[in-house]
């Protein structure tokens, strides 16, 4: 049990009614999870307003209510805490409740449109290789050393973050690497964290359905850097024109990485093949297992972060050359002369990066067959752009279902089809069923061809009408190669 007044430390209070010395069994913002003596924080979400469930929370045993608007009728046995912003209050309270675990390890947050998962995963793998006890918070999975904890969001809610960090500290972790999505930053999920360093990978067209416009999306990312303390470091991509924007009014130490423009941590691509990537880093020639210029950026972000955390450059590069990267990020399946690449690319920029990388390692005679869809209930404006990019860089394109969610798959595909130039219609087909689409790609592939299955990457499900059906692109690709005797 925690005392209410202690977990309200540093929370901006408007008013209080009731016993501030009340004991609190746990913090909850979902009324369905309320238990006896819990503190229920009424948060205004994008879908529902927690204020509508205050009475439900009380009925289930909550004895403390934290809210922006007090109920009309106040009950004598309940303590009410009025705050200016419930989301921010929740973050600060969660940090206090779990005794501020982020102050007891080195926490690095990575934000950007593309590369977040790869960067934090590489950092996790690198620091494990260097002998540290490490935590990971990512889209693919959360980890405490070798224990895997399923991940449901790019960035967990504020309570889950603090709870996981508490467990990491208790297990002896000295470092934690986390993704910080724009949604999480805006919703206050990163409030209450003492961040050692923040990394900006890049920014491009994504999540405009949520943020409204590109300027608001940029501002969302920038918020992470605006609140960094002087003791922290801010490492940004010097080759992205929004990188320096992130550093404006940022109190942390400013650092940059890149491939083209002057940067504190700079590399030059010496060779890029289907087998790996060779970089010149500070006059050292290092070979890495990953492929493509976009991975060169990820590697430099990781290199810079590790050095800023106090590690020796030589040791970092040596260990970094051994690591594999994240699941579903340019996963290569080479069988009987056919190479299939499964990648999470679900934004125009990410898809173009992957296709340009494939184009860069082609020998010239092989076909590139791209299979791509777009998620339902998400940014619709990128759909025709994705199709246009796919047809520009591919010999054949199959438009197929991704995670349609509550939308009709064919409606999504018709919106994508608008982006196909008339000259590219002959090489483009629409196959709604994703399994059939993968089967078709494998059927038409010949020895030497490259199949790109994009959009879902590490995901092991397909979400249709609120139900998540088992579906793993990597498993289906292997299955089809087997069935068609190409394995």
C-alpha positions as CSV (number, residue, x, y, z in Angstrom):
1,X,0.0,0.0,0.0
2,X,1.1,3.5,-0.8
3,X,0.0,6.8,0.8
4,X,-2.0,9.0,-1.5
5,X,-0.2,12.2,-0.7
6,X,3.2,10.6,-1.4
7,X,2.2,9.4,-4.9
8,X,0.8,12.9,-5.7
9,X,4.3,14.4,-5.2
10,X,4.9,16.9,-8.1
11,X,1.4,16.5,-9.5
12,X,-0.3,19.8,-10.5
13,X,-3.3,19.9,-8.2
14,X,-6.4,22.1,-8.8
15,X,-8.3,21.0,-5.6
16,X,-8.7,18.1,-3.2
17,X,-11.6,16.7,-1.2
18,X,-11.2,14.1,1.5
19,X,-8.4,12.2,3.2
20,X,-5.0,12.7,1.6
21,X,-3.4,10.2,4.0
22,X,-5.5,7.5,2.5
23,X,-3.7,4.3,1.5
24,X,-3.8,3.3,-2.2
25,X,-3.7,-0.4,-3.2
26,X,-2.9,0.4,-6.9
27,X,-3.2,2.9,-9.7
28,X,-5.8,2.2,-12.4
29,X,-7.1,4.1,-15.4
30,X,-9.3,1.3,-16.8
31,X,-12.5,1.0,-14.7
32,X,-12.7,-2.7,-15.6
33,X,-9.5,-3.4,-13.6
34,X,-10.4,-1.5,-10.4
35,X,-9.9,-3.4,-7.1
36,X,-10.5,-2.5,-3.5
37,X,-8.8,0.7,-2.3
38,X,-7.5,1.5,-5.8
39,X,-7.0,5.0,-7.1
40,X,-8.9,5.5,-10.4
41,X,-7.5,8.1,-12.7
42,X,-10.1,9.4,-15.2
43,X,-8.3,10.0,-18.5
44,X,-9.9,11.5,-21.5
45,X,-9.0,9.1,-24.4
46,X,-9.5,9.2,-28.1
47,X,-12.4,6.7,-27.9
48,X,-13.8,7.1,-24.4
49,X,-13.7,9.5,-21.5
50,X,-12.7,8.0,-18.2
51,X,-14.9,10.5,-16.4
52,X,-17.9,8.6,-17.6
53,X,-16.8,5.6,-15.5
54,X,-16.1,7.2,-12.2
55,X,-19.2,5.8,-10.5
56,X,-18.4,2.3,-12.0
57,X,-14.9,2.6,-10.4
58,X,-16.3,3.5,-7.1
59,X,-18.8,0.7,-7.2
60,X,-15.9,-1.8,-7.8
61,X,-14.0,-0.5,-4.8
62,X,-12.0,2.6,-5.8
63,X,-11.6,4.9,-2.8
64,X,-9.6,7.7,-4.6
65,X,-10.7,9.4,-7.8
66,X,-8.3,11.6,-9.8
67,X,-10.0,13.6,-12.4
68,X,-10.1,16.9,-14.4
69,X,-13.8,17.6,-13.6
70,X,-15.3,16.7,-10.2
71,X,-18.6,14.8,-10.2
72,X,-21.7,16.8,-9.3
73,X,-22.3,14.6,-6.2
74,X,-19.3,13.9,-4.0
75,X,-19.4,10.9,-1.7
76,X,-18.1,11.3,1.9
77,X,-16.0,8.0,1.9
78,X,-14.2,8.9,-1.3
79,X,-11.2,11.1,-1.8
80,X,-11.3,13.3,-4.9
81,X,-8.3,14.9,-6.5
82,X,-8.9,17.4,-9.2
83,X,-5.9,17.9,-11.6
84,X,-5.4,20.1,-14.7
85,X,-4.4,17.1,-16.9
86,X,-5.2,13.5,-16.0
87,X,-2.8,12.0,-18.5
88,X,0.2,14.0,-17.1
89,X,-1.0,13.3,-13.5
90,X,-1.1,9.6,-14.3
91,X,2.5,9.6,-15.5
92,X,3.8,11.4,-12.4
93,X,1.7,9.3,-10.0
94,X,2.9,6.1,-11.7
95,X,6.5,7.1,-11.3
96,X,6.0,7.9,-7.6
97,X,4.0,4.7,-7.0
98,X,6.8,2.5,-8.4
99,X,9.5,4.7,-6.6
100,X,10.9,6.4,-9.7
101,X,12.7,3.4,-11.3
102,X,14.0,5.4,-14.3
103,X,16.3,7.3,-11.8
104,X,18.0,4.0,-11.1
105,X,19.1,3.0,-14.6
106,X,20.1,4.6,-17.8
107,X,17.0,5.0,-20.0
108,X,17.2,5.8,-23.7
109,X,14.1,6.7,-25.7
110,X,14.1,6.4,-29.5
111,X,11.5,8.3,-31.6
112,X,11.0,8.7,-35.3
113,X,8.8,7.4,-38.1
114,X,11.1,4.5,-39.2
115,X,13.9,2.7,-37.4
116,X,12.7,2.8,-33.8
117,X,12.3,-0.9,-33.3
118,X,15.5,-1.7,-35.1
119,X,17.5,0.9,-33.1
120,X,16.2,-0.2,-29.7
121,X,16.6,-3.9,-30.5
122,X,20.2,-3.4,-31.7
123,X,21.0,-1.4,-28.6
124,X,19.5,-4.2,-26.4
125,X,21.5,-6.9,-28.3
126,X,24.7,-4.8,-28.2
127,X,24.6,-4.1,-24.4
128,X,23.7,-7.8,-23.7
129,X,26.8,-8.7,-25.7
130,X,28.8,-6.3,-23.7
131,X,27.8,-8.0,-20.5
132,X,25.1,-5.7,-19.1
133,X,21.7,-6.5,-17.6
134,X,19.3,-4.8,-20.0
135,X,15.6,-4.0,-20.5
136,X,13.8,-3.5,-23.8
137,X,10.4,-1.8,-24.5
138,X,9.5,-2.2,-28.2
139,X,6.8,-2.9,-30.7
140,X,7.9,-6.5,-31.2
141,X,8.4,-7.4,-27.5
142,X,9.3,-6.2,-24.1
143,X,12.3,-7.9,-22.4
144,X,13.9,-8.0,-19.0
145,X,17.2,-9.6,-19.8
146,X,16.2,-12.9,-21.4
147,X,12.6,-12.9,-20.2
148,X,10.1,-12.0,-22.9
149,X,7.0,-10.0,-22.0
150,X,4.4,-9.7,-24.8
151,X,4.1,-6.3,-26.4
152,X,0.7,-4.8,-27.3
153,X,1.7,-1.2,-28.1
154,X,4.7,0.5,-29.5
155,X,5.0,2.3,-26.2
156,X,3.1,0.8,-23.1
157,X,0.8,2.9,-21.0
158,X,2.3,5.0,-18.2
159,X,1.5,2.5,-15.4
160,X,2.9,-0.4,-17.4
161,X,6.1,1.5,-18.3
162,X,6.8,2.3,-14.6
163,X,5.9,-1.3,-13.5
164,X,8.2,-2.8,-16.1
165,X,11.0,-0.4,-15.2
166,X,10.6,-1.3,-11.5
167,X,11.0,-5.0,-12.4
168,X,14.0,-4.2,-14.5
169,X,15.7,-2.4,-11.6
170,X,14.8,-5.2,-9.2
171,X,16.4,-7.7,-11.6
172,X,19.6,-5.6,-11.7
173,X,19.2,-3.9,-15.1
174,X,21.5,-1.0,-15.6
175,X,20.1,0.1,-19.0
176,X,16.7,0.2,-20.7
177,X,16.0,1.0,-24.4
178,X,12.5,2.0,-25.3
179,X,10.5,3.2,-28.3
180,X,8.6,6.4,-27.9
181,X,5.8,6.7,-30.4
182,X,4.2,10.0,-31.2
183,X,0.9,8.8,-29.8
184,X,2.6,7.9,-26.5
185,X,4.3,11.3,-26.2
186,X,1.1,13.2,-26.9
187,X,-0.9,11.0,-24.5
188,X,1.6,11.6,-21.7
189,X,2.7,8.0,-21.4
190,X,6.4,9.1,-21.2
191,X,5.7,11.7,-18.4
192,X,7.4,10.9,-15.2
193,X,10.5,9.3,-16.8
194,X,14.0,10.5,-16.2
195,X,15.5,10.0,-19.7
196,X,19.3,9.7,-20.0
197,X,19.2,10.2,-23.7
198,X,16.7,10.6,-26.6
199,X,17.3,9.6,-30.2
200,X,15.6,10.9,-33.3
201,X,15.8,8.6,-36.4
202,X,13.8,10.4,-39.1
203,X,10.3,11.6,-39.8
204,X,8.0,11.0,-42.8
205,X,4.3,10.6,-43.8
206,X,2.5,8.6,-41.1
207,X,-0.2,8.8,-38.4
208,X,-1.8,11.9,-39.9
209,X,-5.2,10.4,-39.1
210,X,-4.3,10.9,-35.5
211,X,-2.2,14.1,-35.5
212,X,-4.3,15.9,-38.1
213,X,-1.3,17.3,-40.1
214,X,2.4,16.9,-40.6
215,X,3.3,19.9,-38.4
216,X,1.4,18.5,-35.5
217,X,3.2,15.1,-36.0
218,X,6.6,16.9,-35.9
219,X,5.6,18.8,-32.8
220,X,4.6,15.5,-31.1
221,X,8.1,14.0,-31.7
222,X,9.7,17.2,-30.6
223,X,7.9,17.1,-27.2
224,X,10.2,14.3,-26.2
225,X,13.3,16.6,-26.6
226,X,11.7,19.7,-25.1
227,X,11.5,18.1,-21.7
228,X,15.0,16.5,-21.6
229,X,17.1,17.7,-18.6
230,X,20.5,19.3,-19.0
231,X,22.1,16.0,-17.9
232,X,20.7,14.1,-20.9
233,X,21.9,13.8,-24.4
234,X,19.9,14.4,-27.6
235,X,21.1,12.5,-30.6
236,X,19.5,13.3,-34.0
237,X,19.8,12.4,-37.6
238,X,21.8,15.2,-39.3
239,X,20.6,14.1,-42.7
240,X,17.0,14.6,-41.9
241,X,16.0,18.2,-42.2
242,X,13.8,17.9,-39.1
243,X,16.7,16.6,-37.0
244,X,17.9,20.1,-36.0
245,X,14.3,21.1,-35.4
246,X,14.2,18.5,-32.6
247,X,17.2,20.3,-30.9
248,X,15.6,23.7,-30.8
249,X,15.0,24.8,-27.2
250,X,16.4,21.4,-26.1
251,X,18.4,21.7,-22.8
252,X,20.3,18.4,-23.3
253,X,23.7,18.0,-24.9
254,X,23.2,18.1,-28.7
255,X,24.8,15.3,-30.8
256,X,24.2,14.2,-34.4
257,X,24.7,11.1,-36.6
258,X,24.5,10.6,-40.3
259,X,26.0,9.5,-43.7
260,X,26.0,12.6,-45.8
261,X,26.3,15.9,-43.8
262,X,28.9,16.7,-41.1
263,X,27.9,14.8,-37.9
264,X,29.4,13.8,-34.6
265,X,29.0,10.1,-35.5
266,X,29.4,9.7,-39.3
267,X,29.8,6.7,-41.5
268,X,30.4,6.0,-45.2
269,X,28.8,3.0,-47.0
270,X,31.6,1.1,-48.7
271,X,29.6,-1.8,-50.0
272,X,26.0,-3.0,-49.8
273,X,25.1,-6.6,-50.8
274,X,22.3,-9.1,-50.1
275,X,24.7,-10.6,-47.6
276,X,25.5,-7.5,-45.5
277,X,26.8,-4.0,-45.2
278,X,30.4,-2.6,-45.0
279,X,30.8,0.8,-43.4
280,X,33.8,3.2,-42.8
281,X,33.4,4.5,-39.3
282,X,36.1,6.9,-38.1
283,X,38.6,5.3,-40.6
284,X,37.6,1.8,-39.5
285,X,36.2,-0.6,-42.0
286,X,33.5,-2.7,-40.3
287,X,31.2,-5.4,-41.9
288,X,27.7,-5.7,-40.5
289,X,25.0,-8.4,-41.0
290,X,22.3,-6.0,-41.9
291,X,21.5,-4.7,-45.4
292,X,20.8,-1.3,-46.8
293,X,21.4,2.4,-46.2
294,X,18.5,2.7,-43.8
295,X,20.3,0.1,-41.6
296,X,23.5,2.1,-41.9
297,X,21.5,5.0,-40.2
298,X,20.2,2.6,-37.5
299,X,23.7,1.4,-36.9
300,X,25.1,4.9,-36.5
301,X,22.3,5.8,-34.1
302,X,23.2,2.8,-32.0
303,X,27.0,3.5,-32.2
304,X,26.5,7.2,-31.2
305,X,24.1,6.2,-28.3
306,X,26.5,3.6,-27.0
307,X,29.5,6.0,-27.0
308,X,27.4,8.7,-25.3
309,X,26.5,6.2,-22.7
310,X,30.3,5.9,-21.9
311,X,31.3,2.8,-24.0
312,X,34.6,2.5,-25.9
313,X,34.2,3.0,-29.7
314,X,36.4,0.0,-30.6
315,X,34.4,-2.4,-28.4
316,X,31.1,-1.0,-29.6
317,X,31.9,-1.5,-33.2
318,X,33.3,-5.0,-32.6
319,X,30.2,-6.2,-30.8
320,X,27.8,-4.4,-33.1
321,X,29.2,-6.3,-36.1
322,X,27.9,-9.5,-34.5
323,X,24.2,-8.6,-33.8
324,X,21.3,-9.7,-36.0
325,X,18.7,-6.9,-35.7
326,X,14.9,-7.0,-35.0
327,X,12.5,-9.6,-36.2
328,X,10.4,-8.6,-39.2
329,X,12.9,-6.0,-40.3
330,X,14.4,-7.1,-43.7
331,X,14.1,-10.8,-42.7
332,X,15.6,-12.7,-45.5
333,X,14.5,-16.2,-46.5
334,X,16.7,-17.6,-49.4
335,X,15.6,-21.0,-50.7
336,X,16.4,-22.8,-53.9
337,X,17.4,-19.6,-55.7
338,X,14.4,-17.5,-54.6
339,X,14.9,-14.8,-52.0
340,X,11.9,-13.6,-50.0
341,X,12.3,-10.5,-47.8
342,X,9.7,-9.9,-45.0
343,X,9.7,-6.3,-43.7
344,X,7.5,-4.2,-41.5
345,X,7.6,-1.3,-44.0
346,X,4.1,0.2,-43.6
347,X,4.8,3.9,-44.5
348,X,5.7,5.3,-47.9
349,X,9.2,6.3,-46.7
350,X,9.9,2.9,-45.2
351,X,8.6,1.0,-48.3
352,X,10.7,3.2,-50.6
353,X,13.8,2.6,-48.4
354,X,13.4,-1.1,-48.6
355,X,12.8,-1.2,-52.3
356,X,15.7,1.1,-53.0
357,X,17.9,-1.2,-50.9
358,X,16.7,-4.2,-52.9
359,X,17.4,-2.3,-56.1
360,X,20.9,-1.6,-54.9
361,X,21.8,-5.2,-54.4
362,X,20.2,-6.6,-57.6
363,X,22.5,-8.1,-60.2
364,X,20.2,-7.0,-63.0
365,X,18.3,-10.0,-64.4
366,X,16.0,-10.9,-61.6
367,X,12.5,-9.7,-61.0
368,X,11.4,-7.9,-57.9
369,X,7.8,-9.0,-56.9
370,X,6.3,-6.8,-54.2
371,X,3.3,-7.7,-52.1
372,X,1.9,-4.7,-50.1
373,X,-1.3,-3.6,-48.3
374,X,-2.4,-0.9,-46.0
375,X,-4.0,-1.1,-42.6
376,X,-7.7,-0.2,-42.0
377,X,-8.8,2.5,-39.6
378,X,-5.5,4.3,-40.2
379,X,-4.2,7.2,-42.4
380,X,-6.0,6.8,-45.7
381,X,-4.0,9.4,-47.5
382,X,-0.9,7.2,-47.7
383,X,-2.7,4.3,-49.5
384,X,-2.3,5.5,-53.1
385,X,1.2,6.7,-52.3
386,X,2.2,3.2,-51.1
387,X,0.9,1.6,-54.3
388,X,2.7,4.2,-56.5
389,X,6.0,3.5,-54.8
390,X,5.6,-0.2,-55.0
391,X,4.9,-0.1,-58.8
392,X,7.8,2.4,-59.4
393,X,10.4,0.1,-57.9
394,X,9.0,-3.4,-58.7
395,X,8.6,-5.6,-61.8
396,X,5.3,-7.1,-60.5
397,X,3.1,-5.8,-57.6
398,X,0.3,-7.6,-55.7
399,X,-2.0,-5.4,-53.7
400,X,-3.4,-7.4,-50.8
401,X,-5.0,-7.1,-47.4
402,X,-3.0,-6.1,-44.4
403,X,-4.9,-5.6,-41.2
404,X,-8.2,-4.3,-42.5
405,X,-9.6,-4.0,-39.0
406,X,-13.1,-2.6,-39.3
407,X,-12.9,-1.6,-43.0
408,X,-13.7,-3.7,-46.0
409,X,-10.4,-5.0,-47.5
410,X,-11.4,-4.3,-51.1
411,X,-12.3,-0.7,-50.3
412,X,-8.8,-0.2,-49.0
413,X,-7.3,-1.9,-52.0
414,X,-9.4,0.3,-54.4
415,X,-8.0,3.4,-52.6
416,X,-4.5,2.0,-53.1
417,X,-5.2,1.3,-56.8
418,X,-5.8,5.0,-57.4
419,X,-2.0,5.5,-57.0
420,X,-1.1,3.1,-59.8
421,X,-0.1,4.9,-63.0
422,X,-1.9,3.6,-66.2
423,X,1.4,2.4,-67.6
424,X,1.8,0.1,-64.5
425,X,-1.6,-1.5,-64.6
426,X,-0.3,-4.5,-66.5
427,X,2.2,-5.5,-63.8
428,X,-0.2,-4.9,-60.9
429,X,-2.8,-7.3,-59.6
430,X,-5.2,-7.3,-56.6
431,X,-5.6,-10.4,-54.5
432,X,-7.6,-9.7,-51.3
433,X,-6.6,-12.9,-49.5
434,X,-3.1,-12.4,-48.1
435,X,-2.3,-16.1,-48.1
436,X,-3.3,-16.4,-51.7
437,X,-1.3,-13.3,-52.6
438,X,1.8,-14.8,-51.1
439,X,1.1,-18.1,-52.9
440,X,0.8,-16.2,-56.2
441,X,4.0,-14.3,-55.6
442,X,5.8,-17.6,-55.0
443,X,4.2,-19.2,-58.1
444,X,5.4,-16.5,-60.5
445,X,8.9,-16.2,-58.9
446,X,11.7,-17.8,-60.8
447,X,15.2,-18.6,-59.7
448,X,17.1,-15.5,-58.8
449,X,13.9,-13.4,-58.2
450,X,13.3,-11.4,-55.1
451,X,9.9,-11.3,-53.3
452,X,9.2,-8.5,-50.9
453,X,6.3,-9.1,-48.5
454,X,5.8,-5.8,-46.8
455,X,3.7,-4.2,-44.1
456,X,3.4,-6.7,-41.3
457,X,6.9,-7.9,-40.5
458,X,7.0,-9.4,-37.0
459,X,3.3,-9.5,-36.5
460,X,1.8,-13.0,-36.0
461,X,-1.8,-12.0,-36.6
462,X,-4.2,-10.4,-39.1
463,X,-6.8,-8.2,-37.5
464,X,-10.3,-8.5,-39.2
465,X,-13.5,-7.0,-37.8
466,X,-12.1,-6.9,-34.3
467,X,-10.6,-10.4,-34.3
468,X,-6.9,-11.2,-34.5
469,X,-6.5,-14.3,-36.6
470,X,-3.1,-16.2,-36.5
471,X,-1.0,-15.1,-39.5
472,X,2.8,-14.8,-39.8
473,X,4.2,-13.7,-43.2
474,X,7.4,-15.5,-42.5
475,X,5.7,-18.8,-41.8
476,X,3.4,-18.5,-44.8
477,X,6.3,-17.7,-47.2
478,X,8.1,-20.8,-46.0
479,X,4.9,-22.9,-46.3
480,X,4.3,-21.8,-49.8
481,X,7.8,-22.5,-50.9
482,X,7.5,-26.0,-49.5
483,X,4.1,-26.6,-51.2
484,X,5.4,-25.5,-54.5
485,X,8.6,-27.5,-54.3
486,X,10.9,-24.5,-54.1
487,X,12.4,-25.5,-50.8
